[in-house]
Amino acid sequence: MPVKYLGWLVEIIYEDQSGKITKRRFQVKSIRSGMIKADDLLSGQPRTFKESSLLECYPIRTTA
């Protein structure tokens, strides 16, 4: 995930440790040493993802 997404709302598709593919929306808080820390938009809880587990990532468009 590019560092340019810091602070952005993004949607990702990733594969978890058990092989399950999941889609999530979150706000990126930090990217360091292959780990992404973010706030999940659905649950409001902090989450951590391995950058190597990302299958797809794109910004969420918001309207004013």
All heavy atoms as TSV, in Angstrom:
chain	resi	resn	atom	element	x	y	z
A	1	MET	N	N	0.856	-1.165	0.000
A	1	MET	CA	C	0.000	0.000	0.000
A	1	MET	C	C	0.904	1.229	0.000
A	1	MET	O	O	1.773	1.346	0.845
A	1	MET	CB	C	-0.893	0.009	1.232
A	1	MET	CG	C	-1.615	1.324	1.437
A	1	MET	SD	S	-2.694	1.336	2.874
A	1	MET	CE	C	-3.977	0.263	2.298
A	2	PRO	N	N	0.670	2.135	-0.917
A	2	PRO	CA	C	1.496	3.345	-0.966
A	2	PRO	C	C	1.295	4.226	0.261
A	2	PRO	O	O	0.201	4.339	0.797
A	2	PRO	CB	C	0.998	4.063	-2.218
A	2	PRO	CG	C	0.277	3.038	-3.015
A	2	PRO	CD	C	-0.245	2.040	-2.035
A	3	VAL	N	N	2.373	4.848	0.704
A	3	VAL	CA	C	2.326	5.746	1.855
A	3	VAL	C	C	1.374	6.917	1.600
A	3	VAL	O	O	0.818	7.487	2.539
A	3	VAL	CB	C	3.751	6.253	2.191
A	3	VAL	CG1	C	3.726	7.276	3.302
A	3	VAL	CG2	C	4.641	5.083	2.576
A	4	LYS	N	N	1.126	7.230	0.337
A	4	LYS	CA	C	0.231	8.353	0.024
A	4	LYS	C	C	-1.179	8.151	0.595
A	4	LYS	O	O	-1.937	9.092	0.715
A	4	LYS	CB	C	0.143	8.583	-1.478
A	4	LYS	CG	C	-0.616	7.510	-2.236
A	4	LYS	CD	C	-0.700	7.825	-3.703
A	4	LYS	CE	C	-1.534	6.800	-4.441
A	4	LYS	NZ	N	-1.658	7.133	-5.847
A	5	TYR	N	N	-1.538	6.917	0.968
A	5	TYR	CA	C	-2.861	6.649	1.513
A	5	TYR	C	C	-2.974	6.937	3.014
A	5	TYR	O	O	-4.040	6.740	3.590
A	5	TYR	CB	C	-3.274	5.207	1.239
A	5	TYR	CG	C	-3.597	4.934	-0.210
A	5	TYR	CD1	C	-3.092	3.816	-0.847
A	5	TYR	CD2	C	-4.404	5.792	-0.939
A	5	TYR	CE1	C	-3.388	3.556	-2.179
A	5	TYR	CE2	C	-4.699	5.543	-2.263
A	5	TYR	CZ	C	-4.194	4.427	-2.875
A	5	TYR	OH	O	-4.486	4.183	-4.188
A	6	LEU	N	N	-1.925	7.407	3.654
A	6	LEU	CA	C	-1.998	7.750	5.079
A	6	LEU	C	C	-3.103	8.782	5.302
A	6	LEU	O	O	-3.150	9.806	4.632
A	6	LEU	CB	C	-0.672	8.315	5.577
A	6	LEU	CG	C	0.414	7.295	5.862
A	6	LEU	CD1	C	1.716	8.007	6.211
A	6	LEU	CD2	C	0.015	6.350	6.964
A	7	GLY	N	N	-4.016	8.483	6.220
A	7	GLY	CA	C	-5.123	9.371	6.531
A	7	GLY	C	C	-6.326	9.220	5.618
A	7	GLY	O	O	-7.383	9.766	5.896
A	8	TRP	N	N	-6.196	8.476	4.538
A	8	TRP	CA	C	-7.285	8.306	3.568
A	8	TRP	C	C	-8.258	7.222	4.018
A	8	TRP	O	O	-7.923	6.319	4.773
A	8	TRP	CB	C	-6.729	7.885	2.223
A	8	TRP	CG	C	-6.026	8.964	1.460
A	8	TRP	CD1	C	-5.251	9.974	1.955
A	8	TRP	CD2	C	-6.018	9.101	0.047
A	8	TRP	NE1	N	-4.761	10.722	0.933
A	8	TRP	CE2	C	-5.200	10.220	-0.242
A	8	TRP	CE3	C	-6.591	8.399	-0.995
A	8	TRP	CZ2	C	-4.979	10.637	-1.546
A	8	TRP	CZ3	C	-6.355	8.823	-2.296
A	8	TRP	CH2	C	-5.567	9.932	-2.556
A	9	LEU	N	N	-9.481	7.299	3.477
A	9	LEU	CA	C	-10.441	6.208	3.589
A	9	LEU	C	C	-10.194	5.302	2.393
A	9	LEU	O	O	-10.147	5.765	1.246
A	9	LEU	CB	C	-11.867	6.739	3.550
A	9	LEU	CG	C	-12.247	7.719	4.652
A	9	LEU	CD1	C	-13.681	8.191	4.447
A	9	LEU	CD2	C	-12.074	7.107	6.009
A	10	VAL	N	N	-9.980	4.011	2.650
A	10	VAL	CA	C	-9.698	3.066	1.575
A	10	VAL	C	C	-10.541	1.806	1.741
A	10	VAL	O	O	-11.040	1.514	2.821
A	10	VAL	CB	C	-8.200	2.666	1.510
A	10	VAL	CG1	C	-7.324	3.862	1.191
A	10	VAL	CG2	C	-7.748	2.012	2.794
A	11	GLU	N	N	-10.694	1.089	0.658
A	11	GLU	CA	C	-11.330	-0.221	0.684
A	11	GLU	C	C	-10.284	-1.224	0.239
A	11	GLU	O	O	-9.558	-0.971	-0.728
A	11	GLU	CB	C	-12.534	-0.254	-0.250
A	11	GLU	CG	C	-13.311	-1.559	-0.166
A	11	GLU	CD	C	-14.663	-1.450	-0.835
A	11	GLU	OE1	O	-14.712	-1.655	-2.056
A	11	GLU	OE2	O	-15.647	-1.159	-0.132
A	12	ILE	N	N	-10.179	-2.326	0.963
A	12	ILE	CA	C	-9.204	-3.352	0.603
A	12	ILE	C	C	-9.900	-4.698	0.455
A	12	ILE	O	O	-10.970	-4.935	1.007
A	12	ILE	CB	C	-8.076	-3.497	1.653
A	12	ILE	CG1	C	-8.626	-3.988	2.997
A	12	ILE	CG2	C	-7.285	-2.216	1.790
A	12	ILE	CD1	C	-7.575	-4.541	3.929
A	13	ILE	N	N	-9.262	-5.540	-0.287
A	13	ILE	CA	C	-9.607	-6.954	-0.345
A	13	ILE	C	C	-8.344	-7.673	0.083
A	13	ILE	O	O	-7.257	-7.398	-0.443
A	13	ILE	CB	C	-10.050	-7.381	-1.753
A	13	ILE	CG1	C	-11.308	-6.592	-2.149
A	13	ILE	CG2	C	-10.304	-8.890	-1.804
A	13	ILE	CD1	C	-11.761	-6.803	-3.578
A	14	TYR	N	N	-8.456	-8.534	1.080
A	14	TYR	CA	C	-7.278	-9.213	1.596
A	14	TYR	C	C	-7.599	-10.654	1.951
A	14	TYR	O	O	-8.753	-11.046	2.078
A	14	TYR	CB	C	-6.696	-8.469	2.799
A	14	TYR	CG	C	-7.440	-8.682	4.100
A	14	TYR	CD1	C	-6.969	-9.559	5.051
A	14	TYR	CD2	C	-8.615	-8.002	4.365
A	14	TYR	CE1	C	-7.643	-9.765	6.240
A	14	TYR	CE2	C	-9.294	-8.184	5.543
A	14	TYR	CZ	C	-8.803	-9.069	6.480
A	14	TYR	OH	O	-9.483	-9.268	7.650
A	15	GLU	N	N	-6.527	-11.423	2.116
A	15	GLU	CA	C	-6.649	-12.824	2.510
A	15	GLU	C	C	-6.124	-12.950	3.933
A	15	GLU	O	O	-4.978	-12.598	4.207
A	15	GLU	CB	C	-5.839	-13.705	1.565
A	15	GLU	CG	C	-5.993	-15.169	1.834
A	15	GLU	CD	C	-5.292	-16.032	0.799
A	15	GLU	OE1	O	-4.659	-15.495	-0.118
A	15	GLU	OE2	O	-5.390	-17.265	0.926
A	16	ASP	N	N	-6.981	-13.456	4.843
A	16	ASP	CA	C	-6.547	-13.584	6.232
A	16	ASP	C	C	-5.711	-14.841	6.428
A	16	ASP	O	O	-5.459	-15.588	5.481
A	16	ASP	CB	C	-7.734	-13.515	7.200
A	16	ASP	CG	C	-8.680	-14.700	7.112
A	16	ASP	OD1	O	-8.332	-15.726	6.503
A	16	ASP	OD2	O	-9.794	-14.592	7.664
A	17	GLN	N	N	-5.266	-15.090	7.657
A	17	GLN	CA	C	-4.367	-16.209	7.946
A	17	GLN	C	C	-4.971	-17.570	7.628
A	17	GLN	O	O	-4.257	-18.512	7.297
A	17	GLN	CB	C	-3.943	-16.183	9.414
A	17	GLN	CG	C	-3.041	-15.012	9.735
A	17	GLN	CD	C	-2.669	-14.974	11.206
A	17	GLN	OE1	O	-3.313	-15.595	12.049
A	17	GLN	NE2	N	-1.631	-14.210	11.517
A	18	SER	N	N	-6.297	-17.679	7.691
A	18	SER	CA	C	-6.951	-18.963	7.415
A	18	SER	C	C	-7.269	-19.138	5.937
A	18	SER	O	O	-7.819	-20.157	5.541
A	18	SER	CB	C	-8.232	-19.095	8.244
A	18	SER	OG	O	-9.179	-18.125	7.838
A	19	GLY	N	N	-6.951	-18.127	5.109
A	19	GLY	CA	C	-7.201	-18.212	3.670
A	19	GLY	C	C	-8.516	-17.603	3.228
A	19	GLY	O	O	-8.855	-17.624	2.051
A	20	LYS	N	N	-9.265	-17.036	4.163
A	20	LYS	CA	C	-10.546	-16.407	3.841
A	20	LYS	C	C	-10.303	-15.039	3.202
A	20	LYS	O	O	-9.499	-14.246	3.688
A	20	LYS	CB	C	-11.370	-16.245	5.114
A	20	LYS	CG	C	-12.726	-15.630	4.904
A	20	LYS	CD	C	-13.469	-15.518	6.224
A	20	LYS	CE	C	-14.766	-14.769	6.032
A	20	LYS	NZ	N	-15.450	-14.528	7.295
A	21	ILE	N	N	-11.017	-14.757	2.119
A	21	ILE	CA	C	-10.893	-13.471	1.442
A	21	ILE	C	C	-11.995	-12.544	1.942
A	21	ILE	O	O	-13.161	-12.921	1.986
A	21	ILE	CB	C	-10.942	-13.649	-0.085
A	21	ILE	CG1	C	-9.717	-14.448	-0.522
A	21	ILE	CG2	C	-10.997	-12.291	-0.784
A	21	ILE	CD1	C	-9.652	-14.749	-1.984
A	22	THR	N	N	-11.592	-11.338	2.349
A	22	THR	CA	C	-12.494	-10.395	2.993
A	22	THR	C	C	-12.334	-9.004	2.395
A	22	THR	O	O	-11.249	-8.633	1.972
A	22	THR	CB	C	-12.179	-10.320	4.508
A	22	THR	OG1	O	-12.234	-11.629	5.054
A	22	THR	CG2	C	-13.155	-9.433	5.236
A	23	LYS	N	N	-13.420	-8.242	2.388
A	23	LYS	CA	C	-13.387	-6.847	1.956
A	23	LYS	C	C	-13.619	-5.975	3.186
A	23	LYS	O	O	-14.510	-6.247	3.986
A	23	LYS	CB	C	-14.489	-6.577	0.937
A	23	LYS	CG	C	-14.465	-5.157	0.374
A	23	LYS	CD	C	-15.684	-4.835	-0.453
A	23	LYS	CE	C	-15.668	-5.530	-1.783
A	23	LYS	NZ	N	-16.761	-5.032	-2.664
A	24	ARG	N	N	-12.794	-4.947	3.348
A	24	ARG	CA	C	-12.899	-4.039	4.488
A	24	ARG	C	C	-12.755	-2.596	4.029
A	24	ARG	O	O	-12.079	-2.308	3.055
A	24	ARG	CB	C	-11.777	-4.292	5.503
A	24	ARG	CG	C	-11.811	-5.612	6.162
A	24	ARG	CD	C	-12.659	-5.545	7.371
A	24	ARG	NE	N	-12.624	-6.839	8.049
A	24	ARG	CZ	C	-13.309	-7.121	9.098
A	24	ARG	NH1	N	-14.086	-6.212	9.634
A	24	ARG	NH2	N	-13.255	-8.296	9.643
A	25	ARG	N	N	-13.362	-1.698	4.790
A	25	ARG	CA	C	-13.194	-0.258	4.588
A	25	ARG	C	C	-12.606	0.306	5.869
A	25	ARG	O	O	-13.082	0.000	6.955
A	25	ARG	CB	C	-14.535	0.416	4.322
A	25	ARG	CG	C	-15.093	0.081	2.982
A	25	ARG	CD	C	-16.436	0.729	2.791
A	25	ARG	NE	N	-16.804	0.624	1.390
A	25	ARG	CZ	C	-17.450	1.551	0.721
A	25	ARG	NH1	N	-17.844	2.646	1.327
A	25	ARG	NH2	N	-17.720	1.377	-0.547
A	26	PHE	N	N	-11.571	1.124	5.718
A	26	PHE	CA	C	-10.961	1.704	6.902
A	26	PHE	C	C	-10.220	2.991	6.588
A	26	PHE	O	O	-10.042	3.349	5.424
A	26	PHE	CB	C	-10.035	0.707	7.605
A	26	PHE	CG	C	-8.912	0.162	6.767
A	26	PHE	CD1	C	-7.789	0.923	6.499
A	26	PHE	CD2	C	-8.955	-1.127	6.285
A	26	PHE	CE1	C	-6.742	0.425	5.759
A	26	PHE	CE2	C	-7.909	-1.640	5.538
A	26	PHE	CZ	C	-6.803	-0.867	5.283
A	27	GLN	N	N	-9.811	3.680	7.659
A	27	GLN	CA	C	-8.979	4.866	7.537
A	27	GLN	C	C	-7.571	4.483	7.957
A	27	GLN	O	O	-7.359	3.987	9.068
A	27	GLN	CB	C	-9.490	6.002	8.408
A	27	GLN	CG	C	-8.657	7.260	8.248
A	27	GLN	CD	C	-9.238	8.446	8.983
A	27	GLN	OE1	O	-10.016	8.285	9.916
A	27	GLN	NE2	N	-8.859	9.626	8.561
A	28	VAL	N	N	-6.623	4.715	7.071
A	28	VAL	CA	C	-5.232	4.334	7.301
A	28	VAL	C	C	-4.606	5.261	8.331
A	28	VAL	O	O	-4.644	6.480	8.187
A	28	VAL	CB	C	-4.429	4.381	5.985
A	28	VAL	CG1	C	-2.984	3.989	6.230
A	28	VAL	CG2	C	-5.058	3.488	4.937
A	29	LYS	N	N	-4.037	4.682	9.392
A	29	LYS	CA	C	-3.382	5.449	10.448
A	29	LYS	C	C	-1.866	5.429	10.303
A	29	LYS	O	O	-1.209	6.428	10.522
A	29	LYS	CB	C	-3.769	4.912	11.830
A	29	LYS	CG	C	-5.238	5.080	12.150
A	29	LYS	CD	C	-5.590	6.543	12.216
A	29	LYS	CE	C	-7.022	6.733	12.655
A	29	LYS	NZ	N	-7.414	8.126	12.695
A	30	SER	N	N	-1.289	4.255	9.968
A	30	SER	CA	C	0.159	4.178	9.786
A	30	SER	C	C	0.509	2.970	8.927
A	30	SER	O	O	-0.241	2.000	8.860
A	30	SER	CB	C	0.893	4.100	11.134
A	30	SER	OG	O	0.684	2.850	11.745
A	31	ILE	N	N	1.664	3.079	8.275
A	31	ILE	CA	C	2.214	1.981	7.479
A	31	ILE	C	C	3.682	1.884	7.864
A	31	ILE	O	O	4.445	2.828	7.673
A	31	ILE	CB	C	2.087	2.251	5.967
A	31	ILE	CG1	C	0.636	2.479	5.579
A	31	ILE	CG2	C	2.691	1.098	5.169
A	31	ILE	CD1	C	0.441	2.978	4.157
A	32	ARG	N	N	4.066	0.736	8.450
A	32	ARG	CA	C	5.437	0.574	8.918
A	32	ARG	C	C	5.827	-0.896	8.915
A	32	ARG	O	O	5.065	-1.733	9.398
A	32	ARG	CB	C	5.576	1.142	10.329
A	32	ARG	CG	C	6.994	1.061	10.864
A	32	ARG	CD	C	7.144	1.646	12.228
A	32	ARG	NE	N	6.994	3.098	12.105
A	32	ARG	CZ	C	6.548	3.881	13.065
A	32	ARG	NH1	N	6.184	3.377	14.212
A	32	ARG	NH2	N	6.444	5.176	12.883
A	33	SER	N	N	6.982	-1.187	8.363
A	33	SER	CA	C	7.555	-2.538	8.370
A	33	SER	C	C	6.571	-3.589	7.862
A	33	SER	O	O	6.450	-4.669	8.428
A	33	SER	CB	C	8.035	-2.918	9.775
A	33	SER	OG	O	8.982	-2.001	10.241
A	34	GLY	N	N	5.832	-3.264	6.805
A	34	GLY	CA	C	4.916	-4.223	6.205
A	34	GLY	C	C	3.599	-4.394	6.934
A	34	GLY	O	O	2.804	-5.264	6.595
A	35	MET	N	N	3.364	-3.569	7.950
A	35	MET	CA	C	2.113	-3.636	8.710
A	35	MET	C	C	1.331	-2.343	8.521
A	35	MET	O	O	1.897	-1.250	8.518
A	35	MET	CB	C	2.393	-3.854	10.199
A	35	MET	CG	C	3.129	-5.145	10.511
A	35	MET	SD	S	2.255	-6.639	10.005
A	35	MET	CE	C	0.956	-6.696	11.202
A	36	ILE	N	N	0.015	-2.478	8.384
A	36	ILE	CA	C	-0.873	-1.334	8.205
A	36	ILE	C	C	-1.773	-1.246	9.430
A	36	ILE	O	O	-2.458	-2.213	9.766
A	36	ILE	CB	C	-1.741	-1.508	6.943
A	36	ILE	CG1	C	-0.851	-1.666	5.721
A	36	ILE	CG2	C	-2.708	-0.339	6.795
A	36	ILE	CD1	C	-1.569	-2.237	4.526
A	37	LYS	N	N	-1.755	-0.113	10.091
A	37	LYS	CA	C	-2.653	0.120	11.225
A	37	LYS	C	C	-3.739	1.064	10.746
A	37	LYS	O	O	-3.462	2.067	10.086
A	37	LYS	CB	C	-1.902	0.712	12.406
A	37	LYS	CG	C	-0.936	-0.277	13.016
A	37	LYS	CD	C	-0.308	0.259	14.253
A	37	LYS	CE	C	0.638	-0.792	14.822
A	37	LYS	NZ	N	1.252	-0.352	16.070
A	38	ALA	N	N	-4.992	0.717	11.082
A	38	ALA	CA	C	-6.131	1.472	10.570
A	38	ALA	C	C	-7.318	1.349	11.506
A	38	ALA	O	O	-7.368	0.466	12.359
A	38	ALA	CB	C	-6.502	0.930	9.195
A	39	ASP	N	N	-8.286	2.263	11.320
A	39	ASP	CA	C	-9.556	2.192	12.038
A	39	ASP	C	C	-10.606	1.645	11.087
A	39	ASP	O	O	-10.846	2.223	10.023
A	39	ASP	CB	C	-9.986	3.578	12.528
A	39	ASP	CG	C	-9.128	4.081	13.671
A	39	ASP	OD1	O	-8.529	3.248	14.380
A	39	ASP	OD2	O	-9.056	5.306	13.857
A	40	ASP	N	N	-11.228	0.532	11.463
A	40	ASP	CA	C	-12.277	-0.096	10.662
A	40	ASP	C	C	-13.502	0.805	10.659
A	40	ASP	O	O	-13.980	1.215	11.710
A	40	ASP	CB	C	-12.604	-1.464	11.251
A	40	ASP	CG	C	-13.522	-2.281	10.377
A	40	ASP	OD1	O	-14.669	-1.837	10.149
A	40	ASP	OD2	O	-13.097	-3.360	9.926
A	41	LEU	N	N	-14.029	1.131	9.494
A	41	LEU	CA	C	-15.171	2.036	9.406
A	41	LEU	C	C	-16.472	1.382	9.862
A	41	LEU	O	O	-17.367	2.060	10.357
A	41	LEU	CB	C	-15.332	2.570	7.983
A	41	LEU	CG	C	-14.193	3.434	7.460
A	41	LEU	CD1	C	-14.489	3.904	6.042
A	41	LEU	CD2	C	-13.939	4.617	8.367
A	42	LEU	N	N	-16.606	0.073	9.721
A	42	LEU	CA	C	-17.827	-0.618	10.115
A	42	LEU	C	C	-17.920	-0.772	11.635
A	42	LEU	O	O	-18.926	-0.426	12.242
A	42	LEU	CB	C	-17.908	-1.990	9.436
A	42	LEU	CG	C	-19.171	-2.786	9.701
A	42	LEU	CD1	C	-20.402	-2.038	9.191
A	42	LEU	CD2	C	-19.091	-4.151	9.027
A	43	SER	N	N	-16.845	-1.270	12.235
A	43	SER	CA	C	-16.877	-1.529	13.678
A	43	SER	C	C	-16.361	-0.363	14.515
A	43	SER	O	O	-16.640	-0.288	15.709
A	43	SER	CB	C	-16.036	-2.769	13.996
A	43	SER	OG	O	-14.666	-2.505	13.772
A	44	GLY	N	N	-15.560	0.519	13.900
A	44	GLY	CA	C	-14.956	1.613	14.644
A	44	GLY	C	C	-13.742	1.189	15.456
A	44	GLY	O	O	-13.163	1.979	16.185
A	45	GLN	N	N	-13.351	-0.070	15.338
A	45	GLN	CA	C	-12.233	-0.618	16.102
A	45	GLN	C	C	-10.917	-0.514	15.335
A	45	GLN	O	O	-10.903	-0.566	14.108
A	45	GLN	CB	C	-12.502	-2.095	16.424
A	45	GLN	CG	C	-13.720	-2.327	17.276
A	45	GLN	CD	C	-13.566	-1.702	18.643
A	45	GLN	OE1	O	-12.551	-1.878	19.310
A	45	GLN	NE2	N	-14.573	-0.952	19.067
A	46	PRO	N	N	-9.801	-0.398	16.054
A	46	PRO	CA	C	-8.503	-0.405	15.386
A	46	PRO	C	C	-8.197	-1.804	14.834
A	46	PRO	O	O	-8.576	-2.816	15.434
A	46	PRO	CB	C	-7.516	-0.019	16.485
A	46	PRO	CG	C	-8.218	-0.278	17.764
A	46	PRO	CD	C	-9.691	-0.200	17.485
A	47	ARG	N	N	-7.536	-1.848	13.687
A	47	ARG	CA	C	-7.191	-3.123	13.044
A	47	ARG	C	C	-5.750	-3.045	12.547
A	47	ARG	O	O	-5.242	-1.962	12.252
A	47	ARG	CB	C	-8.093	-3.392	11.847
A	47	ARG	CG	C	-9.564	-3.395	12.122
A	47	ARG	CD	C	-10.090	-4.733	12.383
A	47	ARG	NE	N	-9.653	-5.624	11.308
A	47	ARG	CZ	C	-10.009	-6.872	11.197
A	47	ARG	NH1	N	-10.817	-7.377	12.069
A	47	ARG	NH2	N	-9.573	-7.631	10.232
A	48	THR	N	N	-5.116	-4.192	12.417
A	48	THR	CA	C	-3.771	-4.284	11.859
A	48	THR	C	C	-3.788	-5.336	10.767
A	48	THR	O	O	-4.336	-6.423	10.945
A	48	THR	CB	C	-2.748	-4.675	12.941
A	48	THR	OG1	O	-2.817	-3.708	14.002
A	48	THR	CG2	C	-1.341	-4.702	12.383
A	49	PHE	N	N	-3.189	-4.989	9.622
A	49	PHE	CA	C	-3.150	-5.888	8.470
A	49	PHE	C	C	-1.716	-6.051	8.000
A	49	PHE	O	O	-0.936	-5.099	8.050
A	49	PHE	CB	C	-3.944	-5.297	7.291
A	49	PHE	CG	C	-5.385	-5.025	7.589
A	49	PHE	CD1	C	-5.786	-3.800	8.079
A	49	PHE	CD2	C	-6.337	-6.003	7.361
A	49	PHE	CE1	C	-7.115	-3.538	8.344
A	49	PHE	CE2	C	-7.681	-5.752	7.628
A	49	PHE	CZ	C	-8.062	-4.521	8.120
A	50	LYS	N	N	-1.386	-7.224	7.509
A	50	LYS	CA	C	-0.107	-7.426	6.852
A	50	LYS	C	C	-0.226	-6.906	5.426
A	50	LYS	O	O	-1.152	-7.276	4.707
A	50	LYS	CB	C	0.261	-8.903	6.808
A	50	LYS	CG	C	0.612	-9.503	8.129
A	50	LYS	CD	C	1.001	-10.942	7.943
A	50	LYS	CE	C	1.311	-11.600	9.264
A	50	LYS	NZ	N	1.605	-13.030	9.078
A	51	GLU	N	N	0.708	-6.078	5.043
A	51	GLU	CA	C	0.685	-5.515	3.697
A	51	GLU	C	C	0.778	-6.619	2.643
A	51	GLU	O	O	0.161	-6.534	1.587
A	51	GLU	CB	C	1.830	-4.516	3.532
A	51	GLU	CG	C	1.711	-3.656	2.318
A	51	GLU	CD	C	2.692	-2.501	2.330
A	51	GLU	OE1	O	3.591	-2.460	3.187
A	51	GLU	OE2	O	2.541	-1.633	1.461
A	52	SER	N	N	1.487	-7.694	2.951
A	52	SER	CA	C	1.642	-8.802	2.007
A	52	SER	C	C	0.343	-9.580	1.778
A	52	SER	O	O	0.225	-10.311	0.798
A	52	SER	CB	C	2.731	-9.764	2.487
A	52	SER	OG	O	2.377	-10.322	3.744
A	53	SER	N	N	-0.650	-9.417	2.667
A	53	SER	CA	C	-1.933	-10.110	2.528
A	53	SER	C	C	-2.939	-9.344	1.672
A	53	SER	O	O	-4.007	-9.867	1.360
A	53	SER	CB	C	-2.551	-10.351	3.901
A	53	SER	OG	O	-1.734	-11.209	4.659
A	54	LEU	N	N	-2.619	-8.097	1.305
A	54	LEU	CA	C	-3.526	-7.296	0.482
A	54	LEU	C	C	-3.576	-7.845	-0.935
A	54	LEU	O	O	-2.550	-8.099	-1.558
A	54	LEU	CB	C	-3.077	-5.842	0.424
A	54	LEU	CG	C	-3.139	-5.040	1.707
A	54	LEU	CD1	C	-2.699	-3.612	1.434
A	54	LEU	CD2	C	-4.508	-5.066	2.311
A	55	LEU	N	N	-4.777	-8.024	-1.435
A	55	LEU	CA	C	-4.968	-8.437	-2.815
A	55	LEU	C	C	-5.306	-7.242	-3.691
A	55	LEU	O	O	-4.944	-7.189	-4.858
A	55	LEU	CB	C	-6.075	-9.491	-2.908
A	55	LEU	CG	C	-5.872	-10.743	-2.046
A	55	LEU	CD1	C	-7.099	-11.630	-2.128
A	55	LEU	CD2	C	-4.623	-11.493	-2.482
A	56	GLU	N	N	-6.011	-6.252	-3.089
A	56	GLU	CA	C	-6.402	-5.049	-3.811
A	56	GLU	C	C	-6.636	-3.930	-2.811
A	56	GLU	O	O	-7.075	-4.168	-1.691
A	56	GLU	CB	C	-7.673	-5.311	-4.599
A	56	GLU	CG	C	-8.030	-4.237	-5.577
A	56	GLU	CD	C	-9.160	-4.636	-6.502
A	56	GLU	OE1	O	-9.456	-5.825	-6.640
A	56	GLU	OE2	O	-9.756	-3.714	-7.079
A	57	CYS	N	N	-6.352	-2.714	-3.239
A	57	CYS	CA	C	-6.547	-1.540	-2.384
A	57	CYS	C	C	-6.872	-0.356	-3.268
A	57	CYS	O	O	-6.207	-0.118	-4.275
A	57	CYS	CB	C	-5.281	-1.271	-1.590
A	57	CYS	SG	S	-5.353	0.263	-0.666
A	58	TYR	N	N	-7.915	0.397	-2.887
A	58	TYR	CA	C	-8.246	1.606	-3.641
A	58	TYR	C	C	-8.941	2.597	-2.712
A	58	TYR	O	O	-9.606	2.216	-1.750
A	58	TYR	CB	C	-9.105	1.298	-4.870
A	58	TYR	CG	C	-10.242	0.351	-4.625
A	58	TYR	CD1	C	-11.501	0.836	-4.287
A	58	TYR	CD2	C	-10.068	-1.015	-4.736
A	58	TYR	CE1	C	-12.551	-0.035	-4.058
A	58	TYR	CE2	C	-11.117	-1.891	-4.521
A	58	TYR	CZ	C	-12.349	-1.396	-4.181
A	58	TYR	OH	O	-13.377	-2.255	-3.950
A	59	PRO	N	N	-8.767	3.909	-2.992
A	59	PRO	CA	C	-9.390	4.927	-2.149
A	59	PRO	C	C	-10.898	4.952	-2.316
A	59	PRO	O	O	-11.422	4.627	-3.387
A	59	PRO	CB	C	-8.759	6.237	-2.638
A	59	PRO	CG	C	-8.282	5.943	-4.011
A	59	PRO	CD	C	-7.970	4.480	-4.063
A	60	ILE	N	N	-11.590	5.340	-1.256
A	60	ILE	CA	C	-13.037	5.492	-1.283
A	60	ILE	C	C	-13.331	6.947	-1.658
A	60	ILE	O	O	-12.824	7.860	-1.024
A	60	ILE	CB	C	-13.668	5.180	0.077
A	60	ILE	CG1	C	-13.387	3.726	0.462
A	60	ILE	CG2	C	-15.159	5.465	0.073
A	60	ILE	CD1	C	-13.793	3.388	1.888
A	61	ARG	N	N	-14.145	7.114	-2.642
A	61	ARG	CA	C	-14.524	8.474	-3.030
A	61	ARG	C	C	-15.596	8.974	-2.100
A	61	ARG	O	O	-16.566	8.285	-1.812
A	61	ARG	CB	C	-15.041	8.500	-4.465
A	61	ARG	CG	C	-13.976	8.177	-5.454
A	61	ARG	CD	C	-14.470	8.315	-6.824
A	61	ARG	NE	N	-13.407	7.956	-7.738
A	61	ARG	CZ	C	-13.370	8.356	-8.980
A	61	ARG	NH1	N	-14.323	9.083	-9.480
A	61	ARG	NH2	N	-12.359	8.003	-9.741
A	62	THR	N	N	-15.414	10.197	-1.645
A	62	THR	CA	C	-16.406	10.824	-0.788
A	62	THR	C	C	-16.931	12.063	-1.496
A	62	THR	O	O	-16.245	12.661	-2.317
A	62	THR	CB	C	-15.802	11.227	0.569
A	62	THR	OG1	O	-14.701	12.106	0.351
A	62	THR	CG2	C	-15.343	10.016	1.348
A	63	THR	N	N	-18.154	12.424	-1.189
A	63	THR	CA	C	-18.739	13.615	-1.808
A	63	THR	C	C	-18.852	14.714	-0.773
A	63	THR	O	O	-19.028	14.446	0.412
A	63	THR	CB	C	-20.135	13.300	-2.377
A	63	THR	OG1	O	-20.956	12.778	-1.336
A	63	THR	CG2	C	-20.040	12.293	-3.510
A	64	ALA	N	N	-18.762	15.918	-1.229
A	64	ALA	CA	C	-18.826	17.075	-0.312
A	64	ALA	C	C	-20.258	17.433	0.002
A	64	ALA	O	O	-21.170	17.141	-0.676
A	64	ALA	CB	C	-18.109	18.261	-0.939
